Amino acid sequence: MHAHVYHQGFDMWSPAHYIAQESGAVSSLPISVQQACNGAALALHLAATWMTATPDANAALVTAADRFCGPGFDRWASNDEAVCGDAGVAVVLGRRGDGNDLLDLLALEMAADPAFETQMRGDDKFGLAPLWHSTPIDRPNNAFQATAQAAPLGKSGIEKLYAAAQRSLAKAGVAPEDIRCVTVPRLIRHMRENVFKPGVDLLLGRRPEYLENATGCLGPAEYLADLAEMGAALEPGEVGMLIQCGAGFTFSCTIVRRSVN
């Protein structure tokens, strides 16, 4: 499973098949997933579902990579809610107890509100080719923020995030007080401090430890990077929560436990 949000180097091409070929996984089923910054969470969800339904499937490789570069993308200005960084990350999903596990995936739940997909396109007409509307990409978020839809998006986002988190906690059998630390999307400070963290605080009934980081938004690779950082932060048996969202919008909440293996 390969997730990406931006141009992968060629048009009309499958980067998932390239990764399978170059990594030696030539007998695998390569699948590309594009669901903005939530893409890697969705890819992991699909991989876990596949393995649950396919008993003889013993592992899945989930990758995510993007390079946010000119002339098509200005990492500092194309997205006014994030500074975008390049990244390539991979995670192997196996069955519990196989090998030296870093994290146990306890739950991964999502909630979507497609009514707000307009934030990413504004009033633009459908284009006929990549970069049809502008070069570099200029996301029409400012126009969206000036409309009456902006305030309902904030309210809906918190509700969807809360619903996904509640289901994740219930499925994992984890109480809010058992969450050791949390990751939130690597957006601008206003979004982290005034939107996501207060929502998580309300959900957990306290201020948890938030894992801070030294990068901007990494696209879908951010989620897999958060998994790696969560694994490094937790002690064996401790539980963490990962919050992610992707344009459209889809919100996800993942509960993981540091493996004792």
N, C-alpha and C positions, 0 to 999 in steps of 0.2 A: 504494500500500500504506500503510495507516494502522494504527499499533499504539497500543494503550492498555490500561490495567489497571483504571481506575476509571470512575465515572459520567461520561458525555460531555455531559450537559446535558438529554438527553431519554431516555425509555424507548422501546423498540421502534423504533430509529432507526439509520441507517447514517451515522456521522460521515465515513467515507471518501467517500461520495457528496457530502456537504456540501463537503469540502475540494476535490474535483474541480470542483464547480460554482464555488466562490468563487475558485479559482486559474486558472480558464479552461481546465482540462484536461478539457473536456466530451466529447472523443472517446476518453478513456482508459477502462480497466476498473477501477473503484474496488473495492478489497478491504480489509476490516477484519481485523486480526490481533490476537488477544488471547491472549498466552502469558506473562503477568506481565512481569517486568523483562527477560526475554529476547525479548520480542515484536518489538522493532525489529531485532534480529539475525536473527530468523526471517523477518521481512518482507524484509530485504535478501537473505537466502538465497533466498527464493522469487522475488524480482525477478530475481536473477542467473540462477537456473535457468530462469525464463521467457524471459529474453533469450537464453540459450544455445540454447533449443529453438525460438526464434522469430526467425529471422535478420532479418526486416524490422522488428522492434521495436528502435528505436534509443535509447530512454531510459526510465527508470522513476523516478518520484518516490516516495520513502519518507519518511513523516512519523510523528511520535509526539508525543502531547500528553496531559497529565493535570493536573488541578487537585485537589489533596488538601485539601479544605476541609470545614468543618462544615456542617450538623450530622452528616453521615454519616461523616466521617473526621476524626480528631484526628492531625494530622501529627506531633505529638510523642509520642503514646502508642499509637496503633492498631497500630503495628508495633514490637515491642520490639527489633528488630535493625536499625532504620533510622529516621532522621528524614527525612521525605518533603518534597520541594520541588516547586513547580509548574514546568512547562517545556513549551515547544513547539519542536520541532526538525525540520528537513527536510534531506534529502540527495538529490541527483540522481545516479543511477547511469547512466552512459553506456558507450559502447564505448571501449576504450583508444585514445588518440590523437585523440578527438573533442574539440575545444575545449581550454581551459586546465584540465587535470586537476589536482586537488589530491593525490589518493591513487590508487594502483593497488591493487585488491582482488586479492590473490594467493591467498588461501585462507580459507574459512569453514567450520569443522566443528563438529558438535554431538554430544553424548551425553546420554541421558536415563535417569533411574531413577524411573519412575512409582510405585514402591512407597512413596515418601515423600510422596505427595500428601496424606496424612492430616495432615501438619503444619499445613495451612491450614484444616482443618475440625474437628480434634479428634474428640470424641465427639458433636458436634451432629448432630441429625437434619436432613434436607433441608428447607429453608424453602420457603414458598409465594410470597414476594415479596422484593424487595430490602430489606436491613437487617432481615430477619426475626428474626435472633438477637440483635442489639444495635444501639443507636444512641448514640454512634458505633461503628464497627466495632472489635471487640476481638479481634484475631487470637489463636487459642488456642495460641500457641507455648509459653507457660509449661507448660501441661498436657502438651504433646508432649515438652518437655525432661525432664519427670519420668518419662517412660516408658523402656522398654528400647530403643526405636527410635532415640533421639537419637545415641548413640555410633556405631551402624552408618551413620547418615546422613553423619557426618563422614568416615568411612573411604570410603564409597561415593562421596561427592562428590569427594574427591581423586583416586580412581581414574578416575572419569568425566571429570574435568577433564584429567587426565594423558593419557587416551586421545584426547580431542578435540584437545588441543594437539599431540600426537605426529603425528596425521593431518594437521593443518594445516601443521606444519613440513615434513612429507614432501611434501604436495601443492604447497606453495609453493616447494620446493627450497631451503629456507633452513636453515642450521645454527643451533643455539641461540646460538652466540657472535655471530651476525650481528644478533641482536635488540638494537636501540638503546634502546628504552624500552617500558614496559608499563603498561596501565591495568587496575585491578581494580574490582569492584563498590563503589559508594559506600555501603557499610554502616557500622555502628558500628566503632570502632577495633579492638575485639577480633576481629571477623570479618576485617578487612583485614590486621591485623598478625599474627594467630595462626593463620589458616586459609589465606587466599588467597596472601599473599606467601610464606610458607614453601613452599607447594606449587609456586609458580612458580620460586622459588629452586632447589628440588630438580630441577625439570624442566630448567632452563637450566644448572645446574651452577655458578651464581654469583648474586650479588645484582645485578640490573639496576637501571637508573634507573626509578623508578615516578613516573608523572605524578600529583601530588597535586592536589586541587581544593578549591574553597571552597563546595561545595554538598553537601546531603545526597542521598539517593536520589531520582532523578528518574523512577522507573518506567522504562518502555521507552525514554523519551526520553534516558535516561542514556547508552545505547549510542551514539546518534547524536551526542550532545554529546562523548563520548569520541573519536569519529572526528574531529570538528572540532578538538579540542585536540591530538590526535595529529598532525594535519596541520600545526598551528602549531609543534609541537615538533621535528619531523623536518626535516633538511636534505635536499635532492634526492638520491635514491638510497638514503637510510637506510630501515631497516625497523623496524616496531613491531608489538607484539602487544596485542590487546584481549581481556580475559577478562570474560565476563559469565555470569550465571546467572539462572534464573527459577524461581519456585515450581513444584513438581510432582514432581521437579526436572529441569530441562534446563540443561546447561552448554555454553557456546560459546567457541570460540577463533578469533579472526580475525587474519590476517597481512596487513598493508598495507605498501606502500612509497610514500614521498613521490615523486611524479612528477617527472620531469626536464623535462616540458613547461612 
